[in-house]
Amino acid sequence: MPQFRDAPAGRGYLAIPGPSVMPEAVLNAMHRPAPNIYAGELPEMMLGIVADLKRVARTDGHVAIYIANGHGVWEAALANTIGPGDKVLVPSTGHFGLGWAGMAEALGAEVEAIDFGKSAPMDMARVAEALNADKAHKIKAVLAVHVDTSSSVRNDIPALRAALDDCGHPALLMADCIASLGCDVFEMDAWGVDVMVAGCQKGLMVPPGMGFVFFNDKAAAVRAHMPRVSTYWDWTPRAQPKEFWEYWNGTAPTHHLYGLRAALDMIMAEGMEAVWARHDRLARAIWVACDAWSSDGSLRMNIADPAHRSRAVTALRLEAPDATRLRDWTERNLGLTLGIGLGMVPSDDPAWHGYFRLGHMGHVNGHMIMGLLGGIEAGLIGLDLPHGPGALSAAAAVIGEAGA
Ligand SMILES: *Cc1c(COP(=O)(O)O)cnc(C)c1O
């Protein structure tokens, strides 16, 4: 495994919250000569890919696909709906909410931010207050991160929809599902989400390089009234292309499309409900293990209330510098790479070494999660860090539930 310094024997495990573990089926599908982009299999694959992406997002709306990472689709969503001087409301619950707000500001939007900190979900009463105060309906969109990958908080998007509806506010509801799509339950149409952004490299199990903007007719009408949208970011031709190149405004991401086709085949074969149930069970196994460790020593989950936790990622604390020591130990000795803490404190602050995260999105199963938890326990023992007993048997009990 050449990606690891002092690599131990055996298969490595990248347990960071994106990019996620790549299935062999995805990698194998991508390992091929360059295909023709003008005719044949590749253009013919697109209708099925678009249909399956909408099934994953639970929408009958539109999807525009970009050769971009998550930041790219943040910009794409804004470029089609928010012009200079337009106002957006951003209730943030971590690093990524702040990041999307910053991008809107850089594009000339007026940003009203409500910062709920780094370990709590949105307080809908405060969001409703801000919406109610906007009698002139100047707020054109609410930018909401479903799962903030830095804090691992999961926000209640239906409650946000209800807050908008209760005060009759017409703002677009825009959701960042880059971390959550394909992991946590998400229903774009049923939840009344107008615009949703996602990337391919987390729950969708494809190497980074493609991003998606889903939008409904209400959002399309807002786009139609924009004075100017750059040709490259314009979602209209991408969502309704007359020719194959218009999906991309240029050359297609050829190999990524084969990878995405394979990933969508896996998701469709398993079924969305089963994909969600698998992530739920594996996340609960992680939580009970963390609860057991937490009964002694300094390890704590960042989100105390399970009702507000994501099934895609878990943010943890371990007294500095032990989080960094643990990550180094598991990587060097086990080939197990844990995620760094993100956005909790500046990276030059010694406290930075007190945060880490576990990615459990996409191509994960019970034996991988038991390996992840066993690896952490080995690290806690190897570094002589105090921790409570019983974590692994508690996790095994969850994974061993009937039907697992
Ligand atoms: C990963 C992530 C992003 C950023 O995606 P990049 O591909 O790193 O640009 C944004 N929002 C959320 C919730 C994420 O998890």
The ligand as an SDF file (V2000), in Angstrom:
LIG
                    3D

 15 15  0  0  0  0  0  0  0  0999 V2000
  -17.0480   17.9180    1.4850 C   0  0  0  0  0  0  0  0  0  0  0  0
  -18.0580   18.9790    1.6970 C   0  0  0  0  0  0  0  0  0  0  0  0
  -18.0170   20.2190    1.0380 C   0  0  0  0  0  0  0  0  0  0  0  0
  -16.9020   20.6110    0.1360 C   0  0  0  0  0  0  0  0  0  0  0  0
  -16.6760   19.7320   -0.8920 O   0  0  0  0  0  0  0  0  0  0  0  0
  -15.3090   19.8090   -1.7120 P   0  0  0  0  0  0  0  0  0  0  0  0
  -15.4440   18.6960   -2.6690 O   0  0  0  0  0  0  0  0  0  0  0  0
  -14.2100   19.5990   -0.6990 O   0  0  0  0  0  0  0  0  0  0  0  0
  -15.2260   21.1400   -2.3520 O   0  0  0  0  0  0  0  0  0  0  0  0
  -19.0410   21.1080    1.2610 C   0  0  0  0  0  0  0  0  0  0  0  0
  -20.0580   20.8330    2.0930 N   0  0  0  0  0  0  0  0  0  0  0  0
  -20.1180   19.6690    2.7620 C   0  0  0  0  0  0  0  0  0  0  0  0
  -21.2690   19.4100    3.6780 C   0  0  0  0  0  0  0  0  0  0  0  0
  -19.1160   18.7120    2.5910 C   0  0  0  0  0  0  0  0  0  0  0  0
  -19.1760   17.5480    3.2600 O   0  0  0  0  0  0  0  0  0  0  0  0
  1  2  1  0
  2  3  1  0
  2 14  2  0
  3  4  1  0
  3 10  2  0
  4  5  1  0
  5  6  1  0
  6  7  2  0
  6  8  1  0
  6  9  1  0
 10 11  1  0
 11 12  2  0
 12 13  1  0
 12 14  1  0
 14 15  1  0
M  END
$$$$
